[in-house]
């Protein structure tokens, strides 16, 4: 997997974890939600540790819009 693919996969994983986190909160499963939040936070910190390259920006923006 290329570096670009790995970065995008990491952001897509963060989005997936965010969805799961929301489901756990809605179910009142706070322990699982806390674990997912810790994972999500680390994924996002790792992703934003470096500026996305220009060729990745369009996809990144689309994913981030879905995230918020």
N, C-alpha and C positions, 0 to 999 in steps of 0.2 A: 504494500500500500504506500502510495506517495505521501510526502509530508502534508500536502494539500488535502488529500483524502483522509488522512488521520485527523487533521484539525477539524474538518467538516464532520467526520464521524463522531468526534468528541462533542461537538456542539449538538449534533442530532441526538446523542445519548443524553445530554443535559435536558433537552426538550422532552424526551421520553420519560426521564426521571421526574421532571416537573409535572407531567400529566399523572404519573403514578402517585406523586406526592399529593396532588389535589384530590385524587380519589380516596386516599387514605385519610385525609383531613375530613372529607365529607362523611366517611364511615366512622369517624371518631377514633381511629387507630393512631393515637398520638405517638406511640413508640416507633411504629414503622415510619410515620411521617418524619420524625426527628432523624432517623437514620438516612432516609432519602434526601432530606434537606442537607445533611452533611456531605453526602455524595455529590449532590447537585452543586453545592457551593464550591467544592474542590474542582469539579469539572469546569465550571465557569472561571474560576481563578486561573486554572491552567490555560484555558483557551485565551483569556485576555492578557496573559503574561507577555504576549507578543502581538504586535499589530498584524491583522490579517493582510495578506498580499492583495493587490488590486484585483487580480483575477478571481478572488474568492469573495469579494465584497458583496456582490449581488445576492449570492446564495446566503451569505451570513445575515444580511439585512432581512431577507425573507424569513429565515429561521427565527431571528430575534423578534420580528413582528408577531410571529406565531407564539413565541414564548410569553410575550406580554399581552 
